[in-house]
Amino acid sequence: MYAVIFRAEVNRLDEAYVEMAARMRKLAMEKYGCTEFTSAIEGANEIAISYWQSQEQIRRWKQDVEHLAAQEFGKSKWYRSYHIQVVEIIREYRSNH
């Protein structure tokens, strides 16, 4: 299992961002096999974590034409900066309390 951690310093988010984010989440999950997607914005910081079964799924997602267009909007309009990490989940713990 792998996770993609996206962290960004927000420049300005608008209605187009909200629509694009929803579209990208749906595309990642329905077409590329993302199993879970969580995001949060606090002040000028955004973090999104998506979970994947394979690195190949992540590579295909990164190269999707719609996703590439969304990345360009992010760079030019929505974010001041961003940082992406792809990590392998070695161990996982849960509590049902």
C-alpha positions as CSV (number, residue, x, y, z in Angstrom):
1,M,0.0,0.0,0.0
2,Y,1.2,3.5,-0.9
3,A,0.2,7.0,0.0
4,V,0.7,10.2,-1.9
5,I,1.0,13.2,0.5
6,F,0.4,16.6,-1.2
7,R,1.1,19.7,0.8
8,A,0.6,23.2,-0.5
9,E,0.8,26.8,0.4
10,V,-2.5,28.2,-0.9
11,N,-2.5,31.4,-3.0
12,R,-6.2,31.7,-3.8
13,L,-8.9,29.1,-4.0
14,D,-12.1,29.8,-5.9
15,E,-15.2,28.0,-7.1
16,A,-13.3,26.6,-10.1
17,Y,-10.9,25.0,-7.6
18,V,-13.7,23.4,-5.6
19,E,-15.1,21.9,-8.8
20,M,-11.7,20.7,-10.1
21,A,-10.8,19.1,-6.7
22,A,-14.1,17.2,-6.7
23,R,-13.6,16.1,-10.3
24,M,-9.9,15.0,-9.6
25,R,-11.0,13.0,-6.5
26,K,-13.7,11.2,-8.5
27,L,-11.3,10.5,-11.4
28,A,-8.6,9.1,-9.1
29,M,-10.9,6.8,-7.3
30,E,-13.0,5.6,-10.3
31,K,-10.5,5.3,-13.0
32,Y,-7.1,4.8,-11.3
33,G,-7.8,2.8,-8.2
34,C,-7.3,5.3,-5.4
35,T,-8.8,3.6,-2.4
36,E,-9.1,6.6,-0.1
37,F,-8.7,10.4,-0.4
38,T,-8.6,12.8,2.5
39,S,-7.9,16.5,2.4
40,A,-8.0,19.6,4.7
41,I,-7.3,23.3,4.5
42,E,-6.2,25.3,7.5
43,G,-5.3,28.9,6.9
44,A,-3.0,29.1,3.9
45,N,-2.0,25.4,4.2
46,E,-3.6,22.5,2.4
47,I,-2.8,18.8,2.8
48,A,-4.3,15.9,0.9
49,I,-3.4,12.2,1.3
50,S,-4.5,9.6,-1.2
51,Y,-4.0,5.8,-0.8
52,W,-3.1,3.4,-3.6
53,Q,-2.4,-0.3,-4.1
54,S,0.6,0.2,-6.4
55,Q,3.1,2.6,-7.7
56,E,1.9,1.9,-11.3
57,Q,-1.6,3.3,-10.3
58,I,0.1,6.4,-9.0
59,R,2.2,6.8,-12.2
60,R,-0.8,6.4,-14.4
61,W,-2.7,9.0,-12.3
62,K,0.1,11.5,-12.5
63,Q,0.1,11.2,-16.3
64,D,-3.7,11.6,-16.8
65,V,-4.5,14.4,-19.2
66,E,-7.1,16.0,-17.0
67,H,-4.9,15.7,-14.0
68,L,-2.0,17.4,-15.9
69,A,-4.3,20.3,-16.7
70,A,-5.4,20.6,-13.0
71,Q,-1.7,20.6,-12.0
72,E,-1.1,23.6,-14.4
73,F,-4.0,25.5,-12.9
74,G,-2.6,24.7,-9.4
75,K,0.8,26.1,-10.4
76,S,-0.4,29.2,-12.1
77,K,-3.4,30.1,-10.0
78,W,-4.2,28.3,-6.8
79,Y,-0.9,27.5,-5.0
80,R,2.2,29.5,-4.1
81,S,4.1,26.3,-3.6
82,Y,3.6,22.6,-3.2
83,H,5.4,19.5,-2.1
84,I,4.5,15.9,-3.0
85,Q,5.8,12.7,-1.3
86,V,5.0,9.1,-2.4
87,V,5.5,6.8,0.6
88,E,5.1,3.1,1.2
89,I,3.0,2.2,4.2
90,I,5.0,-0.4,6.1
91,R,2.8,-0.7,9.2
92,E,-0.7,0.4,10.1
93,Y,-2.5,0.6,13.4
94,R,-6.2,1.2,14.1
95,S,-8.4,1.7,17.0
96,N,-12.2,1.3,17.0
97,H,-12.9,3.3,20.2
